[in-house]
């Protein structure tokens, strides 16, 4: 086991169901976690080299939250619930890593695990000037009709940043694809006969996104003990992207005017004749976000609250902001 502690981690989860913003995907670490660990060790006067290690954590938040890819957080839908996010990661001193995690929440049906994810990744280590990372994430979603579930199945992501300046700039690029849906069901009696009606929309999405950010980290060591440290990292983020949705509509509901049907009980039925098969969004700036990250570490343990506030640009919605919070407890071994 290594000694010292770990001040940065990667959560794996994600996203929205709204087409008003392009569906982005999982982000890799904005900065090199092992480099940060070595920086803390040097400040504490230790001489240990980078080593391979495991990191286990449990997160609690008000929505699906990604601690490194704020573009995902920017595209959250309106649904909000208590989400528990356990994960286990392995980081090799060569820069290779792999993470696996799950999301547990109550989506009005029942409480339980709704989705899993696995992420192989690579981080460039030991470079004092530039940070670079690339990752691929696959999501296993149990209920693609849940308003809280991820709309992304596969995500390829890369990020590059400059370390030397006081304000550290970075740019991230990614491509994601996935499938999600909306479904309405109704059982009713018509002419004394029990009838079951369904109305379903399936969206197959592809999106390209980019994220521009600037960040500064304030770092204190030996706050309460010689083996602890406290970091605070505010960052300003601009999210942009483009994408498309291919829509399939399945229903056994007659037109609203048909007396043999349930009438206008399904929103999608009233729109079905007007639904385009493909919806596209041109590349544009979608939102501006502010992320606040506080991390306290002592020994092999760390606690990390994070808050993200996003303001949507170019939308007609009256609700132009989204706020997300995540509290994470972690252990490195």
PLY file of the C-alpha trace (Angstrom):
ply
format ascii 1.0
element vertex 333
property float x
property float y
property float z
element edge 332
property int vertex1
property int vertex2
end_header
0.00 0.00 0.00
1.14 3.49 -0.60
1.38 6.12 2.12
0.32 9.71 1.69
-3.05 10.47 0.12
-4.99 11.13 -3.02
-6.73 14.46 -3.77
-8.42 13.85 -7.04
-10.74 11.14 -8.33
-12.97 10.34 -11.23
-16.67 9.63 -10.96
-18.16 7.88 -13.92
-21.72 8.97 -14.27
-23.82 11.10 -16.34
-26.73 12.66 -17.96
-29.80 14.08 -19.38
-32.74 13.27 -21.50
-33.20 16.79 -22.92
-32.58 17.38 -26.63
-32.52 21.13 -26.08
-28.86 20.61 -25.24
-26.65 18.07 -27.02
-26.02 14.88 -25.02
-22.30 14.82 -24.16
-20.45 12.02 -22.45
-18.10 10.92 -19.70
-15.00 13.01 -19.17
-11.57 11.95 -18.09
-9.67 13.73 -15.33
-8.88 17.37 -16.16
-5.58 16.99 -14.38
-3.20 14.19 -13.61
-4.26 12.61 -10.32
-0.90 10.95 -9.70
0.97 14.17 -10.51
-1.21 15.96 -7.95
-0.50 13.23 -5.43
3.25 13.64 -5.99
2.90 17.42 -5.64
1.28 16.94 -2.24
3.96 14.46 -1.21
6.69 16.95 -2.12
4.97 19.68 -0.12
4.79 17.33 2.85
8.45 16.45 2.50
8.12 12.83 1.39
10.20 11.23 -1.36
7.88 8.51 -2.59
7.63 7.95 -6.33
4.41 7.43 -8.23
2.95 4.03 -7.56
-0.03 2.01 -8.69
-3.07 2.11 -6.42
-6.80 1.47 -6.01
-9.36 4.12 -5.10
-12.80 3.26 -3.67
-15.45 5.91 -3.05
-19.11 6.48 -2.32
-20.85 9.61 -3.58
-24.18 11.14 -2.57
-25.90 13.86 -4.57
-29.14 15.40 -5.82
-28.65 14.24 -9.44
-26.30 12.22 -11.60
-23.01 14.08 -11.24
-19.67 13.92 -13.02
-16.84 15.40 -10.99
-14.57 16.07 -13.97
-16.80 16.47 -17.04
-18.94 19.49 -16.32
-20.40 19.36 -19.82
-22.37 16.33 -18.62
-23.67 18.26 -15.63
-24.64 21.14 -17.90
-26.96 18.85 -19.84
-28.91 17.46 -16.92
-32.67 17.36 -17.30
-35.17 18.67 -14.80
-35.50 15.37 -12.91
-33.93 15.39 -9.46
-33.62 12.68 -6.82
-31.17 11.32 -4.25
-28.43 9.42 -6.11
-25.83 7.13 -4.49
-22.74 6.48 -6.62
-20.23 3.85 -5.46
-17.19 3.20 -7.64
-13.83 1.41 -7.64
-10.84 2.55 -9.70
-7.36 1.22 -10.38
-4.59 3.59 -11.50
-1.26 2.24 -12.73
1.93 4.27 -12.44
2.26 4.06 -16.25
-0.87 6.21 -16.61
-3.23 3.39 -17.51
-6.38 3.06 -15.41
-9.76 1.42 -15.24
-12.88 2.39 -13.29
-16.19 0.68 -12.61
-19.22 2.11 -10.85
-22.97 2.12 -10.38
-25.85 4.52 -9.69
-28.53 3.77 -7.12
-31.64 5.92 -6.93
-35.41 5.88 -6.68
-37.03 6.81 -10.00
-40.64 6.55 -8.72
-40.71 2.82 -9.48
-38.32 1.40 -6.90
-34.96 2.05 -5.26
-32.02 0.16 -6.68
-29.17 0.07 -9.15
-30.33 1.56 -12.44
-27.06 1.64 -14.35
-23.44 0.49 -14.36
-20.38 1.82 -16.17
-16.82 0.79 -16.98
-14.05 3.15 -18.13
-10.56 2.25 -19.36
-8.35 5.33 -19.52
-4.86 6.72 -20.01
-3.29 9.82 -18.42
0.02 11.36 -19.39
2.09 11.39 -16.19
5.20 13.27 -15.18
4.88 16.16 -17.63
5.23 19.49 -15.81
3.81 21.58 -18.64
0.92 19.67 -20.21
-1.82 17.36 -18.97
-3.37 14.90 -21.41
-5.89 12.11 -21.06
-8.09 9.84 -23.12
-10.85 7.47 -22.04
-13.68 5.31 -23.33
-16.80 4.68 -21.24
-19.56 2.14 -21.77
-22.77 2.45 -19.78
-25.05 -0.47 -18.98
-28.48 1.10 -18.45
-31.24 -1.11 -17.00
-34.14 1.25 -17.68
-33.67 3.51 -20.69
-37.13 5.01 -20.09
-36.20 6.47 -16.70
-36.00 10.29 -16.69
-32.86 10.08 -14.54
-30.93 7.39 -16.44
-28.05 8.12 -18.78
-28.87 8.76 -22.42
-25.31 7.77 -23.38
-24.23 4.18 -24.09
-20.73 4.80 -25.45
-18.42 7.75 -25.04
-14.95 8.57 -26.35
-13.29 11.50 -24.64
-9.94 13.32 -24.71
-8.62 16.33 -22.82
-5.49 18.49 -22.90
-4.47 21.31 -20.56
-1.61 23.66 -19.70
-0.23 23.46 -16.15
2.26 26.30 -15.84
0.01 29.37 -15.65
-1.82 30.59 -12.53
-5.11 30.10 -14.35
-4.84 26.67 -15.95
-6.69 26.46 -19.29
-7.90 23.20 -20.82
-9.94 22.00 -23.76
-11.87 18.74 -23.97
-13.32 16.99 -27.02
-15.66 14.04 -27.11
-18.09 11.96 -29.12
-20.96 9.99 -27.64
-23.79 7.79 -28.84
-26.72 6.25 -27.05
-30.38 5.37 -26.90
-33.11 6.45 -24.52
-36.87 6.61 -24.56
-40.16 8.00 -23.30
-43.07 5.66 -22.61
-46.64 6.10 -21.47
-49.04 3.25 -20.65
-52.70 3.23 -19.70
-55.20 0.50 -18.80
-58.83 1.49 -19.27
-62.32 0.12 -19.88
-63.93 0.86 -23.26
-67.40 -0.56 -23.83
-66.93 -2.83 -20.82
-63.75 -4.33 -22.31
-60.39 -3.86 -20.58
-57.86 -2.31 -22.97
-54.14 -1.63 -22.63
-52.64 1.25 -24.59
-48.98 2.16 -25.01
-47.21 5.09 -26.62
-43.42 5.02 -26.93
-40.71 7.24 -28.37
-37.18 5.88 -28.89
-34.34 8.36 -29.42
-31.00 7.27 -30.89
-28.54 10.08 -30.31
-25.08 11.02 -31.55
-23.27 14.09 -30.32
-19.97 15.89 -30.56
-19.08 18.23 -27.71
-16.27 20.42 -26.52
-15.56 22.10 -23.21
-13.30 25.11 -22.57
-12.32 25.77 -18.97
-9.98 27.77 -16.74
-9.18 26.70 -13.19
-6.99 27.62 -10.27
-6.23 25.37 -7.33
-5.63 26.77 -3.84
-3.68 24.21 -1.79
-2.91 24.10 1.93
-0.94 21.34 3.67
-0.62 20.38 7.33
-3.93 22.06 8.14
-4.77 20.05 11.29
-2.14 17.31 11.01
1.16 16.83 9.21
-0.45 14.22 6.94
-3.47 16.24 5.81
-4.15 18.75 3.05
-6.98 20.97 1.85
-7.54 22.07 -1.75
-10.13 24.42 -3.24
-10.54 24.54 -7.03
-13.02 26.97 -8.62
-13.36 26.73 -12.39
-15.27 28.56 -15.12
-16.50 26.40 -18.01
-17.96 27.03 -21.47
-19.87 24.06 -22.93
-20.49 23.74 -26.67
-21.59 20.96 -28.98
-23.69 19.60 -31.84
-25.72 16.47 -32.30
-28.64 14.59 -33.76
-31.50 12.38 -32.61
-33.22 9.75 -34.73
-36.76 9.21 -33.43
-38.91 6.07 -33.66
-42.54 6.14 -32.55
-44.52 3.03 -31.51
-48.13 3.10 -30.36
-51.41 1.20 -30.48
-53.43 4.28 -29.54
-56.10 5.39 -32.07
-56.31 9.08 -33.01
-57.72 11.32 -30.23
-60.98 11.73 -32.14
-61.54 7.96 -32.36
-64.24 6.97 -29.80
-62.63 3.53 -29.43
-59.44 5.09 -28.06
-58.56 6.64 -24.71
-58.68 10.19 -26.05
-56.00 12.78 -25.45
-54.28 11.06 -22.54
-50.89 10.73 -24.20
-48.85 13.81 -24.94
-46.86 11.99 -27.64
-50.03 10.95 -29.48
-51.05 14.56 -29.93
-47.63 15.29 -31.43
-46.96 12.12 -33.37
-47.98 13.46 -36.77
-45.69 16.45 -36.27
-42.63 14.61 -34.97
-39.67 14.80 -37.39
-37.80 11.53 -37.78
-34.48 13.29 -37.17
-33.72 16.30 -34.99
-30.38 18.04 -35.39
-28.56 20.72 -33.47
-25.78 22.78 -35.07
-22.54 23.37 -33.22
-22.99 26.23 -30.78
-22.22 27.39 -27.27
-24.87 25.85 -25.05
-24.09 26.95 -21.51
-21.66 28.55 -19.08
-20.93 26.80 -15.81
-19.24 27.46 -12.48
-17.80 24.54 -10.54
-16.62 24.67 -6.93
-14.56 21.77 -5.61
-13.37 21.40 -2.01
-11.20 18.42 -1.06
-9.87 17.51 2.38
-7.49 14.54 2.66
-5.87 12.91 5.65
-3.86 9.74 5.36
-5.59 7.46 2.88
-9.03 9.04 3.37
-10.59 12.03 1.64
-13.89 13.89 1.69
-14.89 16.00 -1.30
-17.97 18.21 -1.65
-18.61 19.67 -5.10
-21.17 22.15 -6.38
-21.95 22.94 -10.01
-24.12 25.81 -11.30
-24.95 26.02 -15.00
-26.63 28.75 -17.03
-28.19 27.78 -20.38
-27.70 30.04 -23.41
-30.13 30.38 -26.31
-33.05 28.48 -24.79
-36.64 29.70 -24.53
-37.15 27.90 -21.24
-37.90 30.07 -18.23
-35.68 27.82 -16.10
-32.22 28.65 -17.42
-30.14 27.33 -14.52
-29.27 23.90 -13.15
-27.55 23.26 -9.84
-25.97 19.98 -8.76
-24.28 18.87 -5.58
-22.18 15.81 -4.77
-20.50 14.74 -1.53
-17.93 11.95 -1.84
-16.06 9.86 0.73
-13.00 8.01 -0.61
-10.24 5.65 0.46
-6.95 4.90 -1.37
-5.13 1.58 -0.98
0 1
1 2
2 3
3 4
4 5
5 6
6 7
7 8
8 9
9 10
10 11
11 12
12 13
13 14
14 15
15 16
16 17
17 18
18 19
19 20
20 21
21 22
22 23
23 24
24 25
25 26
26 27
27 28
28 29
29 30
30 31
31 32
32 33
33 34
34 35
35 36
36 37
37 38
38 39
39 40
40 41
41 42
42 43
43 44
44 45
45 46
46 47
47 48
48 49
49 50
50 51
51 52
52 53
53 54
54 55
55 56
56 57
57 58
58 59
59 60
60 61
61 62
62 63
63 64
64 65
65 66
66 67
67 68
68 69
69 70
70 71
71 72
72 73
73 74
74 75
75 76
76 77
77 78
78 79
79 80
80 81
81 82
82 83
83 84
84 85
85 86
86 87
87 88
88 89
89 90
90 91
91 92
92 93
93 94
94 95
95 96
96 97
97 98
98 99
99 100
100 101
101 102
102 103
103 104
104 105
105 106
106 107
107 108
108 109
109 110
110 111
111 112
112 113
113 114
114 115
115 116
116 117
117 118
118 119
119 120
120 121
121 122
122 123
123 124
124 125
125 126
126 127
127 128
128 129
129 130
130 131
131 132
132 133
133 134
134 135
135 136
136 137
137 138
138 139
139 140
140 141
141 142
142 143
143 144
144 145
145 146
146 147
147 148
148 149
149 150
150 151
151 152
152 153
153 154
154 155
155 156
156 157
157 158
158 159
159 160
160 161
161 162
162 163
163 164
164 165
165 166
166 167
167 168
168 169
169 170
170 171
171 172
172 173
173 174
174 175
175 176
176 177
177 178
178 179
179 180
180 181
181 182
182 183
183 184
184 185
185 186
186 187
187 188
188 189
189 190
190 191
191 192
192 193
193 194
194 195
195 196
196 197
197 198
198 199
199 200
200 201
201 202
202 203
203 204
204 205
205 206
206 207
207 208
208 209
209 210
210 211
211 212
212 213
213 214
214 215
215 216
216 217
217 218
218 219
219 220
220 221
221 222
222 223
223 224
224 225
225 226
226 227
227 228
228 229
229 230
230 231
231 232
232 233
233 234
234 235
235 236
236 237
237 238
238 239
239 240
240 241
241 242
242 243
243 244
244 245
245 246
246 247
247 248
248 249
249 250
250 251
251 252
252 253
253 254
254 255
255 256
256 257
257 258
258 259
259 260
260 261
261 262
262 263
263 264
264 265
265 266
266 267
267 268
268 269
269 270
270 271
271 272
272 273
273 274
274 275
275 276
276 277
277 278
278 279
279 280
280 281
281 282
282 283
283 284
284 285
285 286
286 287
287 288
288 289
289 290
290 291
291 292
292 293
293 294
294 295
295 296
296 297
297 298
298 299
299 300
300 301
301 302
302 303
303 304
304 305
305 306
306 307
307 308
308 309
309 310
310 311
311 312
312 313
313 314
314 315
315 316
316 317
317 318
318 319
319 320
320 321
321 322
322 323
323 324
324 325
325 326
326 327
327 328
328 329
329 330
330 331
331 332
